[in-house]
Amino acid sequence: MSKKFKDGELIIRDATINDMKAVADMIQELANFEQMPHGPKLTVKDLQRDGFEIQPPAFRCKVAELKAEGTIVGFALYFNTYSTWEGKSLMLEDLYVRENFRRRGVGQMLFLNVASEAAATGCTRLDFHVLAWNEARSFYEAMGAENLTASQEWCYYRLWGDALTSVSNKTVTHSA
């Protein structure tokens, strides 16, 4: 196991528009790790626009940066959502740490930072998805996260691509 960072060596901060190239690169690294290398479709410009040039931003992002070098070694990208049962929530879309920096507390720092923001802003929960084979599941469970597929049999669905286009083109009729 690699050694943890000393205090001050690594900082977690809000991402800036200029960080989106590094974030886009890490999104591709994550897709490769998840065995879906052709998954990411967004460009750096898309991330810059969606996170910094529209109001409200579509997402927020934290980065883990080596203070001395200014190198970004991880990120957490998340956004607001809403539960009709519990109110305000955050959705953690991606949390990624570059391979050479794993098992050194970087992921934990990013996760705790986002969880703290959720609590501080009155969110009732922090939701996220993890592939069944991903070893990070044990980390999340150790942090107190509940696997809702196992405990409550929730299934996660997605309507996208041609299916989304097809559904959006259907006409809704109302009976009198």
C-alpha positions in Angstrom: 0.0 0.0 0.0 1.3 3.4 -0.9 1.8 6.0 1.8 -0.9 8.6 2.6 -0.3 12.2 1.7 1.0 14.6 4.4 -1.1 17.5 5.5 -1.1 20.2 2.9 0.4 18.0 0.1 -3.0 17.4 -1.4 -5.9 19.8 -1.6 -9.5 19.3 -2.5 -10.9 22.4 -4.2 -13.8 23.5 -6.4 -12.9 22.9 -10.0 -12.5 25.8 -12.4 -13.3 26.1 -16.1 -9.5 25.6 -16.8 -9.6 22.2 -15.0 -12.1 20.7 -17.4 -9.3 19.3 -19.8 -7.9 17.3 -16.9 -11.4 16.2 -15.8 -12.3 15.2 -19.4 -9.1 13.1 -19.6 -10.0 11.4 -16.3 -13.5 10.7 -17.5 -12.0 8.8 -20.4 -9.6 7.0 -17.9 -12.7 6.0 -15.8 -14.5 4.8 -18.9 -11.5 2.6 -19.8 -11.4 1.3 -16.3 -15.1 0.5 -16.5 -14.5 -1.4 -19.7 -16.6 1.2 -21.7 -13.9 3.1 -23.6 -16.4 4.4 -26.2 -18.8 5.7 -23.6 -17.9 9.3 -23.1 -19.3 11.6 -25.7 -18.7 15.0 -24.1 -15.9 17.4 -25.1 -13.9 19.7 -22.9 -16.1 22.5 -24.3 -19.3 20.7 -23.3 -18.0 20.4 -19.7 -16.9 24.0 -19.7 -20.3 25.2 -20.9 -22.4 22.9 -18.7 -20.4 23.5 -15.5 -19.4 27.2 -15.8 -21.2 29.0 -18.6 -24.9 28.4 -17.9 -26.9 29.3 -14.9 -27.6 27.4 -12.9 -24.7 25.1 -13.7 -25.7 21.5 -14.7 -23.0 20.1 -12.3 -20.4 21.0 -9.7 -17.0 19.4 -9.5 -14.3 19.0 -6.9 -10.7 18.2 -7.8 -7.9 16.7 -5.9 -4.7 18.6 -6.6 -1.1 18.0 -5.6 -0.3 21.4 -4.2 3.4 21.5 -5.1 3.0 20.5 -8.7 -0.5 21.8 -9.4 -1.3 18.3 -10.8 -4.9 17.1 -10.7 -5.1 13.5 -9.6 -8.8 12.9 -9.0 -12.2 14.5 -9.3 -15.8 14.2 -8.1 -18.6 15.4 -10.3 -22.1 15.8 -8.8 -25.3 17.7 -9.2 -28.5 18.6 -7.3 -31.6 16.4 -7.5 -34.8 16.1 -5.6 -36.6 13.3 -3.8 -40.4 13.5 -3.6 -40.1 11.6 -0.3 -37.1 13.3 1.3 -36.4 16.6 -0.4 -33.0 18.0 -1.6 -30.4 15.4 -2.6 -27.0 15.3 -4.4 -26.2 12.8 -7.1 -22.5 11.8 -7.3 -22.1 11.1 -11.0 -18.4 10.1 -11.0 -15.6 9.9 -8.4 -12.2 9.0 -9.9 -8.6 8.9 -8.8 -5.8 8.3 -11.2 -4.3 4.8 -10.8 -0.9 5.9 -9.4 -2.6 7.8 -6.6 -5.2 5.2 -5.4 -5.2 3.8 -1.9 -3.7 6.9 -0.5 -6.8 8.5 0.8 -7.6 10.7 -2.2 -10.9 9.1 -3.0 -11.9 9.3 0.6 -11.1 13.0 0.8 -13.2 13.7 -2.4 -16.1 11.6 -1.1 -16.1 13.2 2.3 -15.9 16.6 0.8 -19.0 16.0 -1.4 -20.8 14.3 1.5 -20.0 17.3 3.7 -21.4 19.7 1.1 -24.6 17.6 0.9 -25.1 17.8 4.6 -24.2 21.5 4.8 -26.7 22.4 2.1 -29.6 20.6 3.7 -29.6 17.6 1.4 -31.1 14.5 2.9 -29.0 12.0 1.0 -26.1 11.5 -1.5 -26.9 9.0 -4.3 -24.5 7.3 -6.6 -24.1 4.2 -8.7 -21.3 1.7 -8.8 -20.7 -1.2 -11.1 -21.3 -4.6 -9.4 -17.7 -5.7 -10.0 -16.0 -2.5 -8.8 -14.0 -3.0 -5.7 -14.9 0.5 -4.6 -18.2 -0.9 -3.4 -16.4 -2.0 -0.2 -15.1 1.5 0.4 -18.6 3.0 0.0 -20.1 0.4 2.3 -17.4 1.1 4.9 -18.4 4.8 4.7 -22.0 3.8 5.6 -23.6 3.7 2.1 -26.4 1.3 1.6 -26.6 -0.9 -1.5 -30.3 -0.3 -2.4 -30.3 -3.0 -5.0 -29.6 -5.6 -2.3 -31.6 -4.1 0.5 -34.7 -2.7 -1.2 -34.6 -4.2 -4.6 -34.5 -0.9 -6.4 -33.7 -1.2 -10.1 -31.9 1.6 -12.0 -33.3 2.4 -15.5 -32.2 4.6 -18.3 -34.0 5.9 -21.3 -31.5 7.1 -23.9 -30.4 7.3 -27.5 -33.0 6.1 -30.1 -35.4 4.9 -27.4 -35.5 8.4 -25.8 -36.0 10.0 -29.3 -38.8 7.5 -30.1 -40.6 8.1 -26.8 -40.2 11.9 -27.1 -41.9 11.7 -30.5 -45.0 9.9 -29.2 -48.2 11.9 -29.0 -50.0 12.1 -25.7 -53.7 12.1 -26.0 -56.2 12.8 -23.2 -59.6 11.3 -23.0 -62.6 13.6 -22.3 
